[in-house]
């Protein structure tokens, strides 16, 4: 069996980006909320469509890790259809191991529709309910766990048992939609077992069931669940991390030009942060490099094309502004 540095676990998907015309839709902004509005029962013209296979939180992380120099693989499911074959081929081209990806005959591959308006997106999602089977992955250095479907709860129990029997494996946890719905109590073992936890600010509040807005307090509350390192991102405002000894703020890396669209920015940050830690670097090192990959990803369509290798990230750091560094909070 091949030995891997980094194995991602979670659903993979094909994203179809439908670029809407400015004349086809508009944003309705009211009391801090934003709604994408289009005429009901109309024929809505669009500008273009871009199809990107083999994406999703975990697939994106596996690709990011591979580009950064780690030997990575993905534990996931695809359907026994054209899109499943396309996903597998895309992963292999990225040097991501696919021997743990199950091809499900007679079932569809996850396929999401991304309504791309201005520089952001609204995603229509549907997770196929596969029979989640945990393979023998031996002892990778790191496991990166993220989004899985609503019927995957027993799979998480099996994973926790696997981890408890192998304390040398480090775990990074970036909860997806249904993992947040399962609740921190039901997944308490995985939170306790996590070496790194990452979410955005709104997700951390949802997980904790709190209206607390202070990031430093949110970091402390997440760490109280068990993770050794807690990371909370806050969009264009930057990101925060705490390892219990220090709490740090990291500003975003300046965009060289306005973002094209923001799909995958969070995944790029999360996976790069974990990959840099997996390479033996410090929290500060990871905080400085993760925003560079986020900056690059939003200059392209989809979550994968803009992902950088380590040499490219280091080149951006050479040209970073003098105040681009972590600071204590």
C-alpha positions in Angstrom: 0.0 0.0 0.0 1.2 3.5 -0.9 2.1 5.7 2.0 0.5 9.1 1.9 1.3 12.4 3.7 -2.2 13.8 3.4 -5.5 12.1 2.8 -8.7 14.1 2.3 -12.1 12.6 3.2 -15.4 14.0 1.9 -17.6 14.3 -1.1 -16.4 15.4 -4.5 -18.5 17.2 -7.1 -18.7 18.7 -10.6 -19.5 22.4 -10.5 -21.2 24.0 -13.5 -20.7 27.8 -13.3 -23.5 29.7 -15.0 -22.4 33.3 -15.5 -25.4 35.5 -15.3 -25.8 38.8 -17.2 -26.1 42.0 -15.3 -29.4 42.5 -17.0 -30.7 39.0 -16.0 -30.5 39.3 -12.2 -30.0 41.8 -9.4 -29.2 41.8 -5.7 -31.9 42.7 -3.2 -30.2 44.0 -0.1 -32.2 44.4 3.1 -31.2 44.6 6.7 -27.8 43.0 6.1 -29.1 40.1 3.9 -28.6 39.7 0.2 -30.9 37.9 -2.2 -30.2 37.0 -5.8 -33.4 37.9 -7.7 -34.6 36.8 -11.2 -37.9 37.0 -12.9 -40.1 33.9 -12.0 -41.2 31.9 -15.1 -39.0 34.0 -17.3 -36.4 32.8 -19.8 -33.2 34.1 -18.2 -30.3 34.7 -20.6 -26.8 33.9 -19.3 -23.3 34.8 -20.6 -21.4 31.5 -20.4 -21.0 28.2 -18.6 -17.9 26.6 -17.3 -17.8 23.0 -16.0 -15.2 22.1 -13.4 -14.9 18.5 -12.3 -13.5 17.0 -9.1 -14.0 19.9 -6.7 -15.6 20.3 -3.3 -13.9 20.9 0.1 -12.0 17.7 0.3 -11.1 17.3 -3.3 -9.9 20.9 -3.4 -7.7 20.2 -0.3 -6.2 17.1 -1.9 -5.2 19.0 -5.0 -3.9 21.9 -3.0 -1.8 19.6 -0.9 -0.4 17.8 -4.0 0.6 21.1 -5.6 2.3 22.1 -2.3 4.5 19.0 -2.4 2.7 16.5 -0.2 1.8 13.0 -1.4 -2.0 13.2 -1.2 -5.1 11.1 -1.9 -8.8 11.4 -1.6 -11.4 9.2 0.1 -14.7 9.9 -1.7 -17.5 8.6 -4.0 -18.4 9.2 -7.6 -21.2 7.8 -9.7 -20.8 5.3 -12.4 -21.3 7.9 -15.1 -19.4 10.2 -17.5 -19.0 12.8 -14.8 -17.5 10.3 -12.4 -14.9 9.2 -14.9 -14.2 12.9 -15.6 -13.6 13.5 -11.9 -11.2 10.6 -11.5 -9.2 11.7 -14.6 -9.0 15.3 -13.2 -7.7 14.0 -9.9 -5.1 11.8 -11.5 -3.8 14.7 -13.6 -3.3 16.6 -10.3 -1.3 13.7 -8.9 -4.0 12.9 -6.3 -4.3 9.2 -5.4 -7.7 7.9 -6.4 -7.4 4.3 -5.1 -9.8 5.2 -2.2 -12.4 6.8 -4.5 -15.4 4.4 -4.9 -17.2 4.3 -8.3 -20.9 3.6 -7.6 -22.5 1.8 -10.6 -26.0 2.9 -11.2 -25.7 6.2 -9.3 -25.0 9.7 -10.3 -22.0 11.9 -9.5 -22.6 14.9 -7.3 -23.4 17.8 -9.7 -23.8 21.4 -8.5 -25.0 24.5 -10.3 -23.2 27.7 -9.5 -25.1 30.9 -10.3 -22.2 33.3 -10.8 -23.3 37.0 -10.5 -20.7 39.8 -10.3 -17.8 38.5 -8.2 -19.7 36.0 -6.0 -21.9 33.0 -6.4 -25.0 31.2 -5.2 -24.7 27.4 -5.4 -27.5 24.9 -5.9 -26.3 21.8 -4.2 -27.4 18.1 -4.0 -25.4 15.4 -2.3 -26.1 11.9 -3.6 -26.5 9.4 -0.8 -23.8 6.9 -1.4 -23.0 3.9 0.8 -20.2 5.4 2.8 -17.5 2.8 3.3 -14.3 3.6 5.2 -11.3 2.0 3.4 -8.0 0.8 4.9 -5.8 3.9 4.3 -2.9 2.6 6.5 -1.3 5.4 8.5 -1.1 8.7 6.7 0.6 11.6 8.4 -2.6 13.7 8.1 -6.3 13.2 7.5 -8.3 16.2 6.3 -12.0 15.7 7.0 -14.7 17.9 5.4 -18.1 17.9 3.7 -20.1 14.7 3.4 -23.8 13.9 2.8 -26.7 13.7 5.3 -26.5 9.9 5.5 -22.8 9.8 6.4 -23.1 10.0 10.2 -22.2 6.3 10.9 -19.2 6.8 8.6 -17.9 9.4 11.1 -18.1 7.0 13.9 -16.0 4.5 12.0 -13.5 7.2 11.2 -13.2 8.2 14.9 -12.6 4.5 15.8 -9.8 4.3 13.2 -8.2 7.5 14.6 -8.5 6.4 18.2 -6.6 3.2 17.3 -3.9 5.2 15.5 -3.0 8.2 17.7 0.0 9.1 15.4 -2.4 10.3 12.7 -3.1 14.0 12.8 -6.6 15.3 12.0 -7.7 18.5 10.4 -11.5 19.2 10.5 -13.2 21.7 8.2 -16.9 20.9 8.9 -19.3 20.9 6.0 -23.1 21.7 6.0 -24.3 18.3 7.3 -21.4 17.9 9.8 -22.5 21.2 11.3 -26.1 20.0 11.4 -25.0 16.7 13.2 -24.0 19.0 16.1 -20.9 19.4 18.1 -22.2 17.0 20.8 -22.7 14.2 18.3 -19.3 14.7 16.7 -17.6 15.5 20.0 -15.1 12.8 19.6 -13.9 14.2 16.3 -13.6 17.7 17.7 -11.6 16.4 20.6 -9.4 14.4 18.2 -8.7 17.4 15.9 -5.2 18.9 15.6 -6.6 21.7 13.5 -10.1 23.0 13.2 -11.0 25.6 10.5 -14.3 27.4 9.7 -15.5 30.8 8.8 -16.9 33.1 11.4 -20.6 32.5 10.6 -20.0 28.7 10.7 -18.2 28.9 14.0 -21.2 30.7 15.5 -23.5 28.1 14.1 -21.5 25.2 15.5 -21.3 26.8 18.9 -24.9 28.0 18.8 -23.9 31.4 20.0 -24.4 35.0 19.1 -20.9 35.8 20.3 -19.1 38.1 17.8 -15.7 38.5 19.4 -13.3 36.4 17.3 -10.9 35.8 20.2 -13.7 34.4 22.3 -14.9 32.3 19.5 -11.4 30.9 19.1 -11.4 30.0 22.8 -14.8 28.4 22.6 -13.8 26.3 19.6 -10.6 25.2 21.3 -12.6 24.2 24.4 -14.2 21.5 22.2 -10.8 20.0 21.8 -8.9 21.1 18.7 -5.2 22.0 19.4 -5.3 24.8 16.8 -8.5 26.7 16.0 -8.7 28.9 12.8 -11.5 31.2 12.0 -11.7 33.1 8.7 -13.7 36.3 8.2 -13.8 36.8 4.4 -12.1 39.9 3.1 -11.4 41.1 6.7 -8.8 38.4 7.2 -8.3 35.3 9.4 -7.5 34.4 13.0 -5.8 31.5 14.7 -5.1 30.3 18.2 -3.0 27.4 19.6 -3.8 28.2 23.2 -0.5 30.1 23.8 -1.1 32.9 21.3 -4.0 34.3 19.3 -3.1 35.9 15.9 -4.7 38.0 13.2 -3.6 37.7 9.6 -4.8 40.2 6.9 -5.6 39.1 3.4 -3.0 39.1 0.7 -3.7 42.1 -1.5 -5.6 41.2 -4.7 -3.5 42.2 -7.8 -6.8 42.9 -9.6 -10.5 42.6 -8.7 -11.6 39.0 -8.0 -13.2 37.2 -10.9 -15.3 35.0 -8.6 -14.8 33.7 -5.0 -15.6 30.0 -5.2 -12.9 28.0 -3.4 -11.3 30.9 -1.6 -12.1 29.4 1.8 -11.0 25.9 0.8 -7.7 27.3 -0.6 -7.0 29.0 2.7 -7.9 26.0 4.9 -6.1 23.4 2.9 -3.0 25.5 2.5 -2.9 26.3 6.2 -3.0 22.6 7.0 -0.6 21.6 4.3 2.0 24.1 5.6 1.6 22.7 9.1 1.9 19.2 7.7 5.2 20.3 6.1 6.5 21.0 9.6 6.1 24.8 9.6 4.7 27.0 12.3 1.2 28.5 12.8 2.7 31.9 11.7 4.2 30.4 8.6 0.8 28.8 7.7 -1.1 32.0 8.3 1.2 33.9 6.0 0.9 31.4 3.1 -2.8 30.4 3.2 -4.1 33.9 2.1 -1.8 33.9 -0.9 -3.5 30.8 -2.3 -6.9 32.3 -1.6 -5.9 35.5 -3.4 -4.8 33.4 -6.4 -7.9 31.2 -6.6 -10.3 34.1 -6.9 -8.5 35.3 -10.0 -9.9 32.2 -11.9 -13.1 30.4 -12.4 -13.6 27.5 -9.9 -11.7 26.3 -6.9 -8.8 24.5 -8.5 -7.2 26.4 -11.4 -5.6 29.2 -9.3 -4.1 26.9 -6.7 -0.3 27.6 -6.4 2.8 25.5 -5.7 5.1 26.4 -2.9 7.6 28.2 -5.0 4.9 30.4 -6.4 3.6 31.2 -2.9 7.1 32.1 -1.7 7.5 34.4 -4.7 4.4 36.3 -3.7 5.7 36.5 -0.1 8.9 38.2 -1.4 6.7 40.9 -2.8 4.3 41.2 0.1 3.6 44.6 1.7 5.7 45.3 4.9 2.6 45.0 7.1 1.6 41.6 5.7 2.3 39.5 8.8 0.5 37.9 11.7 -0.1 40.2 14.7 -1.3 39.3 18.2 -4.9 39.9 19.2 
